[in-house]
Amino acid sequence: MELDEDVLAEAGVSADELGIEVRLEVALALYRRDVVSAGKAAELAGVSRGEMEGVLTERGMRHEYTEEDLEMDLGVVSELAG
């Protein structure tokens, strides 16, 4: 996507910052529509699960711990256990 640098400068945002914000909003939209779990939304947004939980709380979005979340958590525990 090509962006007008002058418009971004006027808005006080860099292309990188905008990209981060867009990824987060897309991830949240997919989560809101039950297309992805909170864990997958965090991956898509490029943030940690904890950060995603914070964003969901800030925006008043209820997070339900899914079977997919459990599987992801168990995978992390397995990796840490070696």
C-alpha positions in Angstrom: 0.0 0.0 0.0 1.4 3.4 -1.0 0.9 6.2 1.5 1.3 9.9 1.1 4.1 10.9 3.4 2.7 14.5 3.7 -0.6 13.2 4.9 1.1 11.0 7.5 3.3 13.9 8.6 0.3 16.1 9.1 -1.4 13.4 11.1 1.8 13.0 13.2 2.2 9.4 12.5 4.9 7.4 10.7 4.3 4.7 8.1 5.7 2.2 10.6 3.3 3.4 13.4 0.4 3.2 11.0 1.3 -0.3 10.0 1.4 -1.4 13.6 -2.0 0.2 14.3 -3.5 -1.4 11.2 -2.3 -4.8 12.1 -3.8 -4.4 15.6 -7.1 -3.2 14.3 -7.3 -6.1 11.7 -6.5 -8.6 14.5 -9.2 -7.1 16.7 -11.8 -7.2 14.0 -11.1 -10.8 13.3 -11.2 -11.6 17.0 -14.5 -9.7 17.4 -16.0 -11.8 14.5 -14.8 -15.0 16.2 -12.5 -15.8 13.2 -9.4 -16.0 15.4 -8.7 -16.6 19.1 -7.1 -14.0 21.3 -3.8 -15.8 21.0 -3.9 -15.7 17.2 -5.0 -12.1 17.3 -2.0 -11.3 19.3 0.2 -13.1 16.8 -1.4 -11.3 13.9 -1.0 -7.9 15.7 2.6 -8.7 16.6 2.0 -8.2 20.3 2.3 -10.5 23.3 -0.7 -12.3 24.7 -0.6 -10.1 27.8 -0.6 -7.0 25.6 -3.6 -8.3 23.7 -5.4 -9.1 26.9 -4.8 -5.5 27.9 -6.1 -4.1 24.6 -9.2 -6.3 24.9 -9.9 -5.1 28.4 -9.3 -1.4 27.4 -11.9 -1.8 24.6 -14.4 -3.6 26.7 -14.1 -6.8 24.6 -14.7 -10.0 26.6 -12.1 -12.7 26.3 -13.1 -16.3 26.6 -10.3 -18.8 27.1 -10.7 -21.2 24.2 -9.4 -24.7 23.5 -7.0 -23.1 20.9 -5.7 -20.8 23.7 -5.1 -23.8 25.9 -3.3 -25.6 23.1 -1.1 -22.6 22.6 -0.3 -22.3 26.3 0.5 -26.0 26.6 2.9 -25.6 23.6 4.7 -22.7 25.4 4.9 -24.7 28.6 6.3 -27.7 26.6 8.9 -25.5 25.0 10.0 -24.1 28.3 10.2 -27.5 29.9 12.5 -28.6 27.2 
